[in-house]
Amino acid sequence: MFIDFEGIDGSGKTTLSNLLAAKLKRLGYRVAHAREGGELQAPAARRIRELTRDSRLLEMSPRTEFFLNLARDAQQLDEVVAPALSRGEVCITDRYLYSQLALSGGGRGLPMDELRPACELASQGLWPDLVILVDVDPDLARLRKRLGKLQSKRVNDGDSRKGMVGAGLAVRVRESFLGMARKDPQRWIILENNDVPLRVLEQRLVDAVVARLEGREQQVQRIVPAPARPRHASPTTLENLEERFFQTLDTVEQREPALAVWMLSGIPGLAAHQQRLAFAERFPGLTARGMAGLDDVPAMELREVLADLAPAEVAFSLTGRMDSRAAMLRQRLYARAPTEVLASLKNDGSAPAWAMRERAMRDGRLADVLAGLAGQDCEESWLVREAGMQRKLFTEVASSLTGVPGARADALREVLLPHDRLAVLRSTQGLDTPVARGLREALAGKALKLVLRSLTGLDTEEAWALRERGAPQTKEALDSVDGMDASRAWKLRVDHLSRWPTTALSSLKGLPMGPHAQALSERVLAEQPDRLPVLRNAYAVAATARALAQQPARTVRVDTSTRMEA
């Protein structure tokens, strides 16, 4: 039997496919997994995958990507799948030609009728007997994917080519998968992976597959395990939001404790702090990293407690802190986490920050100093950039220009463009300069996510035009209005609320809970009261607004570099 797993990135298909393979082997079946342990078994297929993921290849067209992906699957078929089936084994794949139809047709917009004949040629008539679509809320998938990178220390991995397009791609790909499943219910099983423990999903999956292997009829197409918590009988409102959020967090902790910790990231207030204290011993790194953007006294005290257990994560959480207590903690952390300490100095032009940079320069840490030089336009910063150029640290120099306006910065960006266009684009966040405008125009069709993110805080006609064009395609158009109270920002949120509800909510963070914010929050909560990312973002907005109301003189800066991916 040929079994294929499909689903968007972060759905859990790789984990579940490997669990199924292991379970079937224990039951006595001979099993081959074409992507065992998450790695393609055909070496040529692995090389092709590297090409299709490389974000530097922005000019690669959707048609070229499609044919490369076909070649990858054809090689897997010839080298792994067909031989296993000829030996009478159960062969499991993690993605097959359906992925190319969903990505190139549903995601990229190429005509399906033109893609299918090419897929038939690549398949040689060999299609899976059973397709398991692991279906998941795309917002939740992004959270899990980000968490996975943090736990595996891949936090600095760059975006793939797919990632450059924006989060809307995953939504379109998911819709395409569901459409294919509905048209072929005898072949496809839809397994929901939203709010149940992995062990329950695994058992339901094994039962369904063994039934097929034994020739027993499958009664239902969609496998929907019972949720880990009962649905609420009463509506979720701003009044009971805190209670509902923490009730939900308790159930998440039971099945995915690390995700529960991550859901608290950036949320101020006593209730969130008490929950962090409960998690701190088991998950010191995640707890510390999740305090980025928090500047209250309890958060600072917890950082000091966790400094020896998770020095790098504590240092990261200090980004944006320019007070003396933060400076002292950086001094303490420098020996164990110099890279993260220096990166946390972004936008910090204080004397202690420059003393730390000078120390690092003496230690030979030029690249790390550049990584934390964003926002600095003094002569000392330009000397550091000049040293970086001499060392050919082009990406790091581009990063150091983030938020730096003016002709001098733009002249350096022009020099850096041939070396790393994407790093230069990222450096234009919030800027309205000739280079920024030209780069956005040139890359809007190739790296829409980064173009839209670079607009954060901009209130120009060009910025609004780009947002309004991009909003139907991807959520990052709403990310770029984080904390903005302009009338066009509210219109953008309302117009695209049904498509990007969690992002419309997160874009309110930093705003008071006025009539517009209340109405928008209540509407999303009424329509989607049980979606975990909705509850999380709504509570984060409400808790932040409450904290701001208690400190009216405080200046708030929404830091999009540490925003949650939901």
Secondary structure, DSSP 8 states (H G I E B T S, - for coil): -EEEEE--TTSSHHHHHHHHHHHHHHTT--EEETTGGGS-SSHHHHHHHHHHH-TT-TT--HHHHHHHHHHHHHHHIIIIIHHHHHTT-EEEEES-HHHHIIIIIIIT---HHHHHHHHHHHHTT---SEEEEEE--HHHHHHHHHHHHHHTT-TT----HHHHH-THHHHHHHHHHHHHHHH-TTTEEEEE-SSS-HHHHHHHHHHHHHHHHTT-----SEE----SS---SS---TTTHHHHHHHHHHHHHHH-HHHHHHHTTT--SHHHHHHHHHHHTT-HHHHHHTTTT--SHHHHHHHHHHTTT-HHHHHHHTTT--SHHHHHHHHHHTTT-HHHHHHTTTT--SHHHHHHHHHHHHTT-HHHHHHT-TT--SHHHHHHHHHHHHTT-HHHHHHHTTT--SHHHHHHHHHHTTT-HHHHHHHTTT---HHHHHHHHHHTTT-HHHHHHTTTT--SHHHHHHHHHHTTT-THHHHTTTT---HHHHHHHHHTTTTSHHHHHHTTTTS---HHHHHHHHHHHHH-TT-HHHHHHHHHHHHHHHHHHH-TT------GGG----
